[in-house]
């Protein structure tokens, strides 16, 4: 607080000595630099400009058509969620659990809480993925796509450039 009040009293004059020092250093020791800018630099600048230009055009299009898109979306809106019989869903998944063993233990009375959940809700056996290992199965469950789409096949993957492992789900 004290530093802030001192700066308010002195204002920009407090920065004047530092500014004079920087200007003096630039004038006394001018930097000389020479560089060759090949045609690749021009293509890089042009592609960057093109990307920004297209983004600007798309933004203008989205801004101008927003009222119409909103009107169409409002008119076509379905009432499916209002008529849904199930308001909430809880998915309980056990990693590495055999569904046949779970069903047998429920029938024998060894898993009473799962038996109550089964009676009140549903108990379904899910198909697994290929390969049937945890990172592949859970990634497929969470994304809803097959492993060929989410590209997670194990806990670790290797970098193609230096062959070092990295966490595949990150």
C-alpha positions in Angstrom: 0.0 0.0 0.0 2.8 2.4 0.8 4.6 1.8 -2.5 1.3 2.4 -4.4 0.7 5.7 -2.6 4.3 6.8 -3.3 3.9 6.0 -7.0 0.7 8.0 -7.1 2.4 11.0 -5.6 5.4 11.0 -7.8 3.5 9.8 -10.9 5.3 8.9 -14.1 8.3 11.0 -13.0 9.5 8.0 -10.9 10.1 6.1 -14.1 12.0 8.9 -15.9 15.6 7.9 -14.8 15.1 4.3 -16.0 13.7 5.6 -19.3 16.7 7.9 -19.8 19.1 5.0 -19.1 17.4 2.7 -21.6 17.4 5.5 -24.3 21.1 6.2 -23.6 22.1 2.5 -23.9 20.2 2.2 -27.2 21.9 5.3 -28.6 25.4 4.4 -27.4 25.3 0.8 -28.4 23.1 0.4 -31.5 22.2 -3.2 -32.3 23.3 -4.2 -35.7 21.5 -7.2 -37.2 21.4 -8.6 -40.6 19.1 -11.4 -41.6 17.9 -13.1 -44.8 14.2 -13.6 -45.0 13.5 -16.2 -47.6 10.3 -16.9 -49.4 9.1 -19.2 -46.5 8.7 -16.2 -44.3 6.4 -14.6 -46.8 4.3 -17.7 -47.0 4.2 -17.9 -43.2 3.0 -14.3 -43.0 0.5 -14.8 -45.8 -1.0 -17.9 -44.3 -1.2 -16.2 -40.9 -3.0 -13.3 -42.5 -5.3 -15.7 -44.4 -6.1 -17.5 -41.2 -7.0 -14.3 -39.4 -9.0 -13.1 -42.4 -11.1 -16.3 -42.6 -11.6 -16.2 -38.8 -12.8 -12.6 -39.1 -15.2 -13.5 -42.0 -16.6 -16.4 -40.0 -17.1 -14.3 -36.9 -18.9 -11.7 -39.0 -21.1 -14.4 -40.6 -21.9 -15.9 -37.2 -22.7 -12.5 -35.8 -25.0 -11.5 -38.7 -26.9 -14.8 -38.8 -27.2 -15.3 -35.1 -30.9 -14.1 -34.8 -32.0 -16.4 -37.7 -30.1 -19.4 -36.3 -31.6 -18.7 -32.8 -35.1 -18.5 -34.2 -34.7 -21.7 -36.2 -33.3 -23.5 -33.1 -36.1 -22.2 -31.0 -38.8 -23.4 -33.5 -37.2 -26.8 -34.0 -36.6 -27.4 -30.3 -37.8 -30.8 -29.2 -39.7 -31.4 -25.9 -38.0 -34.7 -25.3 -36.4 -33.7 -22.1 -39.6 -32.4 -20.6 -41.3 -35.7 -21.2 -38.5 -37.9 -19.9 -39.5 -40.4 -17.2 -36.0 -40.6 -15.8 -34.8 -37.3 -14.4 -31.4 -38.5 -13.2 -29.1 -41.4 -14.0 -26.2 -42.8 -12.0 -23.8 -45.2 -13.7 -21.9 -47.3 -11.3 -18.9 -49.0 -12.9 -16.4 -51.4 -11.4 -13.1 -51.7 -13.1 -12.2 -55.4 -13.7 -15.3 -56.8 -12.2 -16.7 -59.9 -13.8 -20.5 -59.4 -14.4 -21.2 -63.2 -14.1 -19.5 -63.3 -10.7 -21.4 -60.2 -9.7 -24.7 -61.7 -10.7 -23.9 -64.9 -8.9 -22.9 -63.1 -5.7 -26.1 -61.0 -5.8 -28.2 -64.2 -6.2 -26.3 -65.7 -3.2 -27.0 -62.6 -1.1 -23.3 -61.7 -0.7 -23.8 -58.3 -2.3 -27.0 -56.9 -0.7 -26.5 -53.3 -1.6 -26.1 -54.1 -5.3 -29.2 -56.3 -5.0 -31.2 -53.3 -3.8 -29.8 -51.2 -6.6 -30.7 -53.9 -9.1 -34.3 -54.1 -7.8 -34.8 -50.4 -7.8 -33.0 -49.6 -11.0 -31.4 -51.7 -13.7 -28.4 -54.0 -13.9 -26.9 -54.5 -17.3 -23.8 -56.2 -18.6 -21.8 -54.0 -20.9 -19.7 -55.3 -23.7 -16.0 -54.5 -23.4 -13.5 -53.1 -25.9 -10.7 -54.7 -27.8 -8.2 -54.7 -26.2 -10.1 -55.3 -23.0 -8.0 -53.2 -20.7 -8.9 -50.3 -18.4 -7.7 -47.2 -20.3 -9.2 -48.3 -23.5 -12.6 -49.4 -22.0 -13.0 -46.3 -19.8 -12.0 -43.9 -22.6 -14.5 -45.6 -24.9 -17.2 -45.4 -22.2 -16.6 -41.7 -21.6 -16.3 -40.6 -25.2 -18.8 -43.0 -26.8 -16.4 -43.7 -29.7 -14.3 -46.7 -30.5 -10.6 -46.8 -29.7 -9.8 -46.0 -33.4 -11.3 -42.6 -32.8 -9.9 -41.7 -29.4 -6.5 -43.4 -30.0 -6.0 -44.6 -26.4 -4.8 -48.2 -26.4 -2.8 -48.4 -23.2 -1.8 -46.3 -20.1 1.3 -45.1 -21.9 2.1 -44.2 -25.5 5.4 -43.4 -27.1 6.4 -40.2 -28.7 7.2 -40.8 -32.4 10.2 -38.4 -32.4 12.2 -39.6 -29.4 10.4 -42.9 -28.3 9.9 -41.5 -24.8 6.7 -42.7 -23.1 3.9 -40.2 -22.1 0.5 -40.7 -20.5 -1.8 -41.5 -23.3 -5.0 -40.1 -21.7 -3.5 -36.6 -21.2 
